[in-house]
Every structure is written in structure tokens, then in C-alpha cells.
Amino acid sequence: MAAGNRKQVAVIGGGAAGLMAAIAAARQGANVIIYEAADRVGKKLLRTGNGRCNYANERILPLKDYHNGEFVAQVQAAAPIDPIMELERLGLWGRADDAGRLYPLSNKANSVLNVLRMHTARLGVQERCDFPVADIRLDPSGVRPPFIVSAQDGRFARADALVLAPGGDSNALWRLFSHPTVKCHPVLAPLATASAPIKGLSDIRIQASAKLTSPDGSCKAQDSGELLFRDYGVSGIMIFDLSRYASAGDMLHLDLLPDFDAFELLDRFKKRLEAGQWPSAVGFLEGIFHERVSQAVCRAAHIAPNAPATSIDLAELVMVIKDFPLLVRGIGDAKQAQAMRGGATVDAFDPVTLESRLVPGLHGAGESLDVDGRCGGFNLYWAWLSGLVAGTHAGLPDAD
């Protein structure tokens, strides 16, 4: 090995997974270099949680919270330390909200990044920014270190082991090693829907529940929480989570008053109609919905907004409120997506080491693997966990 016989580890990507992998590898005594395409490491971390950085969640249930959750559970079981404890050991103190979401005590995302960079610097990890990796290959001559990492401008470096954690769509790099991959697409994002039913509702927020169904009517997923209407569709944490299962052609069925079942709501509406002199159909819904939501409900129920309240078909009104359907057209704004579905197929990796079963010395972490979680710190938890495991094993000295 070069550099005083210290193992040379290259970490591709300076995001959450890459930084954790670099720290873990350096602790094993390796000489570690991070190769980052951007002009600095950790830029995405600084944008997480609107600058507050929801960096993990206290209530991790891999089988429930993750795509390929069985693999996540195996990695979690094999980890040398819980990643939340590891972050605390590095100096990051946090607080959890009622949903188990962890935020730094400082309430600032740069605290998370600063703690990580303080330790990479202390451990002698080097950062090579503005280094967009274009090619990775094994030297066929058997020269060591065997991996050759090349930038787009021709710069190159060698390494004994690699951790591939560039974030986003990294399939092109995996295919350099003929690794099986799953096509990548953004998830945890707003949904684009049919626009006519929600015309005029942009920027209005309501509490609702939603069920996502496939074209054959079968339920794919359901959730509840705050819903934010947009010109192109719907947003909010609930919608972000449902986007992990959504495809164009699905239907989103909104329950606009989830606190009441249909029979209770119909009974209350009958009493409401008997008790008051309501000026119109829209006026009948005053105090229940925002006026523009009331107008949208009336349109969907084929009720003229200015029609007399006494002309309302209450059963039809209840049906629309409890099942307000929207045709899904796809992801609404990919720039808002918080994660990527797809990446290297997890079956090709040892969950104990996150080393490739096809290429010895090559490890995967973070979004580069086909793992994604729901909103609430789950994806960053996976970044820390996978980076910790991959880096620890990539940095171990090779057996003599």
C-alpha cells in the first residue's frame, strides 16, 4: 500500500453518508480522501429541514419505514454503534419532537455539518471538491492501489477501497462495474394532479386524510396530516410520503373532514340545515372550510355555489367531502424531492459490511443504494447508518 502502508480509501460524495463513511474509515487507520463534485461538502445537509436539519428519528422501524426495509434491518443489526449515538459521540446534541424527529439543539443545520467536518479534519481526511467523478475502474495490471478514480477533466487518483455515496442518481457509476441497478426517480415530493377540481385553491392548507389507489382500485397507501394545495396539485408531508408509492394514472382520494364518519357528518348537516337560514350552498359550508375550498366542494358535488342551501343534496355533499378524487399525473416538482428511489440493487451487497458481492473493496452507502425512507429524518438516518457501516469496513486493514 502507498502512503506509509496506510490503506487508501476513496469516498465518492461529500454528503451525509460520505462524511460519516470518511470518519468511520479514518478511525480504522486509513488514509481517506473525499471526492465531491460540488464546490464544498455537505451542501444538501444545509438545506435539510428548512435549514434546521431533521437529522434522524428516534422511532426507526425498518420494515415499516423503508423501501427494502428487510435489508435496512440487517444493516442496522450489524452496525458497530447506533448512528444517533455515534452523532452524539461526535458532539451533536439534539432534541426530539412529538413525532420522534430529531433536530440539533442549535436549531441550525450548519451545526450538523460543522461537527462532521471538525472530525474529518481532526482525523486527517482530505476533501477534493470540484471533482466530478466520470470513471472508476480497476487497474488490470494488478498495480496497487487497484482502483483508479478519474474526474471529467482527466485528473485521477488511486485507492485500495471505495465507498460510493454520491447521492442522487449514481447508477452510471455502478454500471461501470456491471452492477445491477434499479432505475432512479424522485420521491418524497409534491404530486401533480388533475387541476380542474382544485382550481383556485393554491396555497390553502387543510387537515385531511388521503388514500392512494391504483387504476384497478386497489389501495396502495394511505396517510393523514396537513395538505397544501398547489396550482399543479398537492403537497405537504402526507403527500410527500404517499409520493413514494404513486404513479401516473393512480387516484388520490381525499377525505376533507377526517374527524367525522359519513353517517355522523350527514346527521350534523341535516341538523345544520334545519337550524339556520343559510344564504347559499357556499354559505352553508361557512365555518367549516375556507371559502375557496367550499366552492371546490360545491363544484365537485355539482351544486351551484349560489344555489339555495335548501336545494343541496346532502348525501352527495357528504360523499364528495369524504371522497374528493384527484387523478395523479406524477411528481409535481422534482426540485422539491427529498430522496431518490432506485440505485444499486441491495441483493448485490453484504448487509454486514455493505461491500459489493461482485467487486471486492467496493462499498455502497446512502442514496446510491436502492433504499429510501419516509419523511421525518428516516433518509438521513439511513445515510448515517450506511455510511458508518460502509466506512468502518472499507477502512479496515487488509489481511496479510
C-alpha positions as CSV (number, residue, x, y, z in Angstrom):
1,M,0.0,0.0,0.0
2,A,1.0,3.6,-0.6
3,A,1.5,6.4,1.9
4,G,3.4,4.6,4.5
5,N,1.5,1.4,4.1
6,R,-1.8,3.0,5.2
7,K,-4.8,1.8,3.4
8,Q,-6.1,4.3,0.8
9,V,-9.9,4.8,0.9
10,A,-11.7,7.0,-1.6
11,V,-15.2,8.2,-0.6
12,I,-17.2,9.4,-3.6
13,G,-19.6,12.1,-2.4
14,G,-19.3,14.5,0.5
15,G,-22.9,14.4,1.7
16,A,-24.2,12.9,5.0
17,A,-23.3,9.2,4.1
18,G,-19.9,10.2,2.6
19,L,-18.9,12.3,5.6
20,M,-19.9,9.6,8.1
21,A,-18.1,7.0,6.0
22,A,-14.9,9.1,5.9
23,I,-14.9,9.4,9.6
24,A,-15.5,5.7,10.2
25,A,-12.8,4.7,7.7
26,A,-10.2,7.1,9.1
27,R,-10.8,5.8,12.6
28,Q,-9.7,2.4,11.3
29,G,-6.3,4.0,10.4
30,A,-7.0,4.5,6.7
31,N,-5.9,7.5,4.7
32,V,-9.2,8.9,3.4
33,I,-10.0,11.3,0.6
34,I,-13.5,12.6,-0.1
35,Y,-14.2,13.3,-3.8
36,E,-17.1,15.8,-4.2
37,A,-18.5,17.2,-7.4
38,A,-19.7,20.5,-5.8
39,D,-17.5,23.3,-4.5
40,R,-17.9,22.2,-0.9
41,V,-19.1,19.2,1.0
42,G,-22.4,18.9,2.8
43,K,-24.4,21.5,0.7
44,K,-27.6,19.4,0.8
45,L,-27.3,19.0,4.5
46,L,-27.5,22.7,5.0
47,R,-30.9,22.8,3.1
48,T,-32.4,19.9,5.1
49,G,-35.5,20.7,7.2
50,N,-35.7,24.3,6.0
51,G,-32.2,24.9,7.4
52,R,-32.9,23.2,10.7
53,C,-31.8,19.7,9.7
54,N,-34.2,17.0,10.9
55,Y,-31.1,14.7,11.1
56,A,-32.7,11.4,12.3
57,N,-35.7,9.9,14.0
58,E,-35.9,8.1,17.4
59,R,-38.6,5.7,16.2
60,I,-37.0,3.6,13.5
61,L,-39.0,0.6,12.3
62,P,-37.1,-0.6,9.2
63,L,-39.8,-2.9,7.8
64,K,-42.4,-0.1,8.1
65,D,-40.4,3.0,7.3
66,Y,-38.2,1.9,4.4
67,H,-38.3,0.6,0.9
68,N,-36.2,-2.6,1.1
69,G,-36.7,-2.4,4.8
70,E,-35.5,-6.0,5.4
71,F,-32.1,-5.0,4.1
72,V,-32.1,-1.9,6.3
73,A,-32.9,-4.1,9.3
74,Q,-30.0,-6.3,8.6
75,V,-27.6,-3.4,8.2
76,Q,-28.9,-1.9,11.4
77,A,-28.4,-5.1,13.3
78,A,-24.8,-5.4,12.2
79,A,-23.8,-1.7,12.8
80,P,-21.0,-1.3,15.3
81,I,-22.9,1.5,17.1
82,D,-26.3,3.2,16.7
83,P,-25.8,6.1,14.3
84,I,-27.7,8.5,16.6
85,M,-25.3,7.6,19.5
86,E,-22.4,8.0,17.1
87,L,-23.5,11.5,16.2
88,E,-23.8,12.3,19.9
89,R,-20.3,10.9,20.4
90,L,-19.1,13.3,17.7
91,G,-20.6,16.2,19.7
92,L,-24.0,16.7,18.2
93,W,-26.7,17.2,20.8
94,G,-30.3,17.0,19.7
95,R,-33.9,17.2,20.8
96,A,-36.9,15.2,19.6
97,D,-40.3,16.5,18.8
98,D,-43.6,14.6,19.5
99,A,-43.1,12.6,16.3
100,G,-39.6,11.5,17.2
101,R,-38.0,13.8,14.7
102,L,-34.5,14.8,15.9
103,Y,-33.2,18.3,15.4
104,P,-29.9,19.9,16.7
105,L,-30.2,21.9,19.9
106,S,-28.9,24.9,18.0
107,N,-31.8,24.5,15.5
108,K,-29.3,25.1,12.7
109,A,-28.3,22.7,10.0
110,N,-24.8,24.1,9.9
111,S,-24.2,22.7,13.4
112,V,-24.5,19.1,12.0
113,L,-22.2,19.8,9.1
114,N,-19.7,21.6,11.4
115,V,-19.5,18.7,13.8
116,L,-18.8,16.3,11.0
117,R,-16.2,18.5,9.3
118,M,-14.4,19.1,12.6
119,H,-13.9,15.4,13.0
120,T,-12.9,14.8,9.4
121,A,-10.2,17.5,9.8
122,R,-9.0,16.1,13.2
123,L,-8.7,12.6,11.6
124,G,-6.8,13.9,8.6
125,V,-9.5,13.3,6.0
126,Q,-8.8,15.3,2.8
127,E,-11.5,17.0,0.7
128,R,-11.2,17.2,-3.0
129,C,-14.1,19.4,-4.1
130,D,-14.9,20.4,-7.7
131,F,-14.0,16.7,-8.6
132,P,-16.9,15.3,-10.6
133,V,-16.1,11.6,-10.9
134,A,-16.5,10.4,-14.5
135,D,-14.9,7.0,-14.3
136,I,-13.9,4.4,-11.8
137,R,-12.1,1.2,-12.8
138,L,-9.8,-1.5,-11.6
139,D,-6.2,-1.4,-12.9
140,P,-5.9,-4.6,-14.9
141,S,-2.2,-4.8,-14.4
142,G,-2.6,-5.6,-10.7
143,V,-0.9,-2.5,-9.6
144,R,-1.9,-1.4,-6.1
145,P,-3.9,0.5,-5.1
146,P,-6.1,-1.1,-7.6
147,F,-9.0,1.4,-8.0
148,I,-8.5,4.4,-10.4
149,V,-10.9,7.3,-9.8
150,S,-10.9,9.8,-12.7
151,A,-12.5,13.3,-12.9
152,Q,-14.1,14.7,-16.0
153,D,-11.0,16.9,-16.7
154,G,-8.6,13.9,-16.6
155,R,-7.4,14.2,-13.0
156,F,-7.2,10.8,-11.3
157,A,-6.3,9.1,-8.0
158,R,-5.9,5.6,-6.7
159,A,-7.5,3.8,-3.8
160,D,-7.4,0.4,-2.1
161,A,-11.1,0.6,-1.3
162,L,-14.0,2.8,-2.3
163,V,-17.3,4.0,-0.7
164,L,-19.7,5.1,-3.4
165,A,-22.1,7.7,-1.8
166,P,-22.6,10.5,-4.3
167,G,-26.3,10.9,-3.6
168,G,-28.9,11.3,-6.3
169,D,-28.8,9.1,-9.4
170,S,-25.5,7.2,-9.2
171,N,-26.4,4.3,-11.5
172,A,-24.0,5.3,-14.2
173,L,-21.1,4.8,-11.7
174,W,-22.5,1.4,-10.6
175,R,-22.8,0.3,-14.2
176,L,-19.1,0.8,-14.7
177,F,-18.8,-2.4,-12.6
178,S,-21.7,-4.1,-14.3
179,H,-23.7,-3.8,-11.1
180,P,-27.4,-4.4,-11.3
181,T,-29.4,-1.3,-10.7
182,V,-33.0,-0.1,-10.3
183,K,-33.9,3.0,-12.4
184,C,-33.9,6.1,-10.3
185,H,-36.8,8.6,-9.9
186,P,-37.5,11.3,-7.3
187,V,-39.7,10.6,-4.3
188,L,-40.8,12.5,-1.2
189,A,-42.1,15.2,-3.4
190,P,-45.4,17.0,-4.2
191,L,-47.8,15.3,-6.6
192,A,-49.1,16.7,-9.8
193,T,-52.8,16.0,-10.2
194,A,-55.8,16.9,-12.4
195,S,-56.0,20.7,-12.0
196,A,-59.7,21.4,-12.6
197,P,-61.1,20.1,-9.3
198,I,-58.6,22.2,-7.3
199,K,-58.8,25.4,-9.4
200,G,-58.3,28.5,-7.1
201,L,-57.0,26.5,-4.1
202,S,-53.3,27.2,-4.4
203,D,-51.5,27.9,-1.1
204,I,-54.5,26.8,1.0
205,R,-53.8,24.4,3.8
206,I,-56.2,21.9,5.4
207,Q,-56.1,18.9,7.6
208,A,-57.1,15.8,5.6
209,S,-56.5,12.1,5.1
210,A,-55.7,10.6,1.8
211,K,-55.8,7.1,0.2
212,L,-53.8,6.4,-3.0
213,T,-55.3,3.7,-5.3
214,S,-54.0,2.1,-8.4
215,P,-56.1,2.2,-11.6
216,D,-57.7,-1.1,-10.7
217,G,-59.0,0.5,-7.4
218,S,-56.7,-1.4,-5.0
219,C,-55.2,0.7,-2.2
220,K,-51.5,1.4,-2.5
221,A,-51.1,3.6,0.6
222,Q,-52.9,6.0,2.9
223,D,-51.9,8.7,5.3
224,S,-53.3,11.8,7.1
225,G,-52.0,15.2,8.1
226,E,-51.6,18.7,6.6
227,L,-52.4,19.1,2.9
228,L,-51.2,22.0,0.9
229,F,-52.9,22.8,-2.4
230,R,-50.7,23.9,-5.3
231,D,-51.6,25.1,-8.8
232,Y,-50.2,21.8,-10.2
233,G,-51.5,19.5,-7.5
234,V,-51.0,18.9,-3.8
235,S,-48.1,19.0,-1.3
236,G,-47.4,18.5,2.4
237,I,-45.7,15.8,4.4
238,M,-48.6,13.4,4.0
239,I,-48.3,13.8,0.2
240,F,-44.5,13.5,0.2
241,D,-44.9,10.1,1.9
242,L,-47.6,9.0,-0.5
243,S,-45.4,10.0,-3.4
244,R,-43.1,7.0,-2.6
245,Y,-45.9,4.8,-3.9
246,A,-47.6,7.0,-6.6
247,S,-47.5,6.6,-10.3
248,A,-49.2,8.5,-13.1
249,G,-52.8,7.2,-13.5
250,D,-53.3,6.5,-9.8
251,M,-56.1,8.2,-7.9
252,L,-55.8,10.2,-4.8
253,H,-58.9,10.1,-2.7
254,L,-59.0,13.0,-0.1
255,D,-61.2,12.9,3.0
256,L,-61.6,16.7,3.7
257,L,-63.2,16.1,7.1
258,P,-61.5,13.0,8.5
259,D,-62.7,13.6,12.1
260,F,-66.2,12.7,11.1
261,D,-67.5,9.5,9.6
262,A,-70.0,9.8,6.7
263,F,-73.1,8.9,8.8
264,E,-72.2,11.4,11.6
265,L,-71.4,14.1,9.0
266,L,-74.8,13.6,7.3
267,D,-76.6,13.8,10.6
268,R,-74.8,17.0,11.5
269,F,-75.5,18.5,8.1
270,K,-79.2,17.7,8.4
271,K,-79.4,19.5,11.8
272,R,-77.3,22.4,10.5
273,L,-79.7,22.9,7.6
274,E,-82.7,22.8,9.9
275,A,-81.1,25.2,12.4
276,G,-80.1,28.1,10.2
277,Q,-81.0,30.5,7.4
278,W,-78.1,29.8,5.1
279,P,-77.8,32.3,2.2
280,S,-76.4,29.8,-0.3
281,A,-74.7,26.5,-0.8
282,V,-71.3,28.0,-0.2
283,G,-72.7,29.9,2.8
284,F,-73.9,26.6,4.2
285,L,-70.2,25.5,4.5
286,E,-69.1,28.7,6.1
287,G,-67.2,28.0,9.3
288,I,-66.2,24.5,8.1
289,F,-64.0,25.2,5.1
290,H,-62.1,28.1,3.6
291,E,-64.5,29.8,1.1
292,R,-62.5,28.6,-1.9
293,V,-62.5,25.1,-0.6
294,S,-66.3,25.3,-0.2
295,Q,-66.5,26.4,-3.8
296,A,-64.4,23.5,-5.0
297,V,-66.6,21.1,-3.0
298,C,-69.7,22.5,-4.5
299,R,-68.3,22.2,-8.0
300,A,-67.4,18.5,-7.3
301,A,-70.9,17.8,-6.0
302,H,-72.5,19.5,-9.0
303,I,-74.0,22.2,-6.7
304,A,-74.2,25.8,-7.9
305,P,-72.3,27.8,-5.3
306,N,-75.0,30.4,-5.1
307,A,-77.9,27.9,-5.2
308,P,-80.2,28.0,-2.1
309,A,-78.9,25.9,0.7
310,T,-82.3,24.0,0.8
311,S,-81.5,22.6,-2.7
312,I,-78.4,20.8,-1.6
313,D,-78.3,17.1,-1.9
314,L,-76.7,16.4,1.5
315,A,-75.9,12.8,0.7
316,E,-74.0,13.9,-2.4
317,L,-72.2,16.7,-0.5
318,V,-71.1,14.2,2.2
319,M,-69.9,11.8,-0.4
320,V,-67.7,14.4,-2.1
321,I,-66.3,15.7,1.2
322,K,-65.4,12.2,2.3
323,D,-64.0,11.2,-1.1
324,F,-62.7,14.1,-3.1
325,P,-60.9,12.3,-6.0
326,L,-57.9,13.6,-7.9
327,L,-56.2,11.9,-10.8
328,V,-52.4,11.6,-10.2
329,R,-50.3,12.8,-13.1
330,G,-46.9,12.2,-11.5
331,I,-44.3,14.0,-9.4
332,G,-45.3,17.7,-9.3
333,D,-41.9,19.4,-8.6
334,A,-38.8,17.2,-8.8
335,K,-36.7,20.0,-7.4
336,Q,-38.5,19.7,-4.1
337,A,-37.9,15.9,-3.9
338,Q,-36.2,14.9,-0.7
339,A,-35.0,11.5,-1.8
340,M,-34.4,9.2,-4.8
341,R,-36.0,5.8,-5.3
342,G,-33.7,3.4,-7.1
343,G,-29.9,2.8,-7.2
344,A,-27.8,-0.3,-6.9
345,T,-29.8,-3.5,-6.2
346,V,-29.4,-4.3,-2.5
347,D,-29.1,-8.0,-3.1
348,A,-25.7,-7.4,-4.5
349,F,-24.3,-6.2,-1.2
350,D,-23.3,-7.8,2.1
351,P,-25.6,-6.2,4.7
352,V,-22.9,-6.7,7.4
353,T,-20.2,-4.7,5.5
354,L,-22.1,-3.0,2.6
355,E,-19.3,-4.4,0.4
356,S,-20.3,-5.4,-3.1
357,R,-20.6,-9.1,-3.6
358,L,-19.3,-8.5,-7.2
359,V,-16.4,-6.2,-6.6
360,P,-14.2,-6.7,-3.5
361,G,-13.2,-3.4,-1.9
362,L,-16.2,-1.5,-3.4
363,H,-18.8,-0.4,-0.8
364,G,-22.1,1.4,-1.2
365,A,-23.9,3.9,1.1
366,G,-26.8,6.4,1.2
367,E,-28.9,7.1,-1.8
368,S,-26.6,5.2,-4.1
369,L,-28.3,2.0,-2.9
370,D,-32.0,1.2,-3.6
371,V,-33.2,2.3,-0.2
372,D,-35.5,5.2,0.7
373,G,-37.5,6.1,3.8
374,R,-40.5,8.3,4.6
375,C,-40.4,11.9,5.8
376,G,-39.2,12.6,9.3
377,G,-35.4,12.1,9.4
378,F,-35.5,8.5,8.1
379,N,-33.4,9.1,5.0
380,L,-30.7,10.9,6.9
381,Y,-30.7,8.1,9.5
382,W,-30.1,5.7,6.6
383,A,-27.2,7.9,5.4
384,W,-25.6,7.9,8.8
385,L,-26.1,4.2,9.3
386,S,-24.9,3.0,5.9
387,G,-22.0,5.5,5.9
388,L,-20.9,4.2,9.3
389,V,-21.1,0.5,8.3
390,A,-19.5,1.0,4.8
391,G,-16.7,3.3,6.1
392,T,-15.9,1.1,9.0
393,H,-15.3,-2.0,6.8
394,A,-13.7,-0.1,3.9
395,G,-11.1,1.3,6.3
396,L,-10.2,-2.0,7.9
397,P,-6.6,-3.0,7.2
398,D,-6.4,-5.7,4.5
399,A,-5.4,-9.2,5.8
400,D,-1.8,-10.1,5.2
